[in-house]
Amino acid sequence: MTMLTGDNARTARALAAQAGIADVRAELRPEDKATAIGELSKAGSVAMIGDGINDAAPASAHRHRDGSDRLRCGDRVCGRGLHGS
């Protein structure tokens, strides 16, 4: 599991440790997240949970393996729940 976040590295590492996530990539811009999602998707399915507008671009930038731009509903979940998370 990988955490991609725009938060500072110290905060990201602390939250990831609590969640048992070893691969933490912090201080990312939306385009950095989109690139990481593309790289991660080459290894298999990708799920994404986002809580803000900065997560829309990375979520929609992922391309199908056939090159099309449509969302892969089975590979990614974008959600916004109670209190924005």
JOMO-V15823 format. One record per run of one state. SS is the DSSP state (a for helix, b for strand, c for the rest). FROM is the first residue (numbers start at 1). LEN is the number of residues. If there is no record, write none. Layout:
SS;FROM;LEN
SS;FROM;LEN
This chain:
c;1;1
b;2;3
c;5;4
a;9;11
c;20;3
b;23;3
c;26;4
a;30;12
c;42;12
a;54;8
c;62;20
a;82;3
c;85;1
